[in-house]
């Protein structure tokens, strides 16, 4: 329904559907794990971020970024407790962070420093997701791609189908991260447990 609202440019439909994306996944995650863990906290922040970004203006944009910073940090903490990402992933995402910010720096204006900090947390989350499972790794990469498209728009470069591209990849990212996380083990703290089996790691 959210994607339909984007395609048809119906703000009312977007207001009705977008705030429900993360809560639906949160409710499903609760039925599977029965624990309020780091990924669940990240979904709560994502809900607040989605609502903030439904409004226009730089203040709303910065508020949304702040909420999604909470999402990235919550996911990051949960992921690093689950497993250690490969060195190649850490180096690759670090290089991507440096390159993207260097290319967009001059066009971002007053958003430079907020985006610099947010994108660091985003890239760290995406790198950490590779230590959980293939599914969460793809979800982390899609989350980064979705926000990169938003960053391009903030820098004055709008890709064809901008809003649809952002929402499609964002929805897929949340879905893959949540289901990939739920497929792993549950420890006493709700985040860490025994290492996932080879089958779970391929999920």
N, C-alpha and C positions, 0 to 999 in steps of 0.2 A: 504493500500500500504506500509506503514511503517513496519507493522508486516511481510509482505511478504519479504521486504528487510532484516529484521532481520533473518527470517527463512532461506532464501537463501544466507545470508551473502553477500548482494550486496550493497556496500557502496554508489554507485551512487544513487540507489533507496532510501536509507535512507536519503541522502543529499537532495533529491527532496521532500520527504514526511514529514520528521520529523519537519522541520521548519514551516510547514503549520498546524500542529495539533492545537496549541493554537490560531493562527489567525482565523481559521475557527470557533472555539467556540466564539472568541471575536466578530467576525462579526455577528454571530447568536445572541449573548447576546445584541448587539447594536440594532438589529431589534426588540427585545422583550422589552428592557427597555429604549432605547434612552437616556442613561446616561452613562458617563464614571466614573464608581464607583470603589471601592476598588478591587472587583473581576476582573474587566477589567484591572486595573493596574497590578494585579498579573499575568494575562495571558500575558501581554506584557513582564514582567520579565521572564516568563516561556519560551517564544519564544527565548529570548536572551540566556537563559540557555540551551535550546535544541541545539542551534547552537554551543555554546561553547563546549558542551559535545560530539559533533560529531568529535571534534579534539582529538588527543591523547596527553598524557603527563600530568604531575602533575599541570603545570600552567593552562592548559585548564580545568582540573578537579576543581581547586580552583576557577577559573573564573565562571564556571558553578554553583558551590556551592554558590558563591556570588550572582549571578543572582537569583537563586532559593531561597536564603535567602530573597531577595526582594519579591518574590512570597509569601512566608510564612507570612511575616510581613503584606503585603497588604491584604491577605486573613484574617489574624488574626484581623486586625483593623476593617475590614468590618463585620466580624462575631460577634465580641463583641458589635458592635453597633446594631446589629439585635436582639440578645438575650443572655441570661445568661446560660452558660453550667451547667449541674448538677455537684454537688460536687464530686460524684462518678467518673465522667469522668475526672475531674481535678486530682483527686488522682491517678486514674488508669494510666493515661498518664504520670504523674510525676514519678510513680514507674517504668514504662516502660523505661523512659529516664535514670533514675539512673541505672537500671539493665543492659540495653543495653550498655551504656558507660563503666560501670564497667567490663563487660565481654570482650569488644573489646579493652579496653584501651591499654593493653600491645602490641597488634598487630598493632595498627594504626600508631605508630611512629610519624613523624612530622605532621601528619594529625589530631592528637588527639584534639588539641584545636579548630581548625576550625570546626571539626565534633561535638565537644561538644557544641559549640555555635549554629551551624546550627540545630542540633537535638533538642535543647531546643526550638527554634522557631517552628520547625516542630511539636513537640509534643504539644506545646501551640496551634498551628493552628488546629490540629486534635481534641483537647479537645474543643476548641471554636466552631468547626463545629457542635458539638452535640447540641449546643444551637440554631441552625438555623432550621434544619429539619433532619429527618432520612436519607434522600438522601444525604445531604451534610455530615452528620456524617459518612456514609459509604465511601463517597468520600475521606474524610479526613483520615480515617483509611487506605484506599488503597494507598493513597499518602505516608503515613508513611511506609507502608509495602514495597512499591516499593523502597523507599530510604534506608530502612533497608537492603534490598537485595544488593543494591549498596555498603552500608557500610560494609557488610560482605565480598564483593569482595575486597574492599580496605584493609580489614584486612587479606586477603589471603584465604578466604573461598568462593568458588564458587559453588553455587547450580546448580543442573541439569537444563538445559534450562535457564540459568541465564539471558541472554539478552532478551529472549522472555518473561520471567516472569516479568522482570523490565518494559518493554514497555507495556505489556498487562495491568498490574495493574495501571501504570501511565496514560495511555489513559482513562481507566475506571474512575480513580480518577478525572481527569479534567472534563470529561463528567458529572459525578454525581454532582460534586461541582458546575459547571456552571448551569446545569439545575435545581438543587435544589435551588440555589440562585435566579434564574430567576423566580421561582414559588412563591417567597415571595413578600411582599409588597414593594412599592417604596415610600420613603419619599421625602421631598423636597431636601435633600442632596444626594439622590440617594442610600442611604444605610439603613437608619433607617426609620421606619414608624410605623403604628399601629401594635400591635402584630399579628403574623400570626394566621389565624383561625385554629381550630383543624384539619380540612381537609388538610390545607397547611402544617401543622407541620408533618403530616404523609406522606407527599409526598416524 
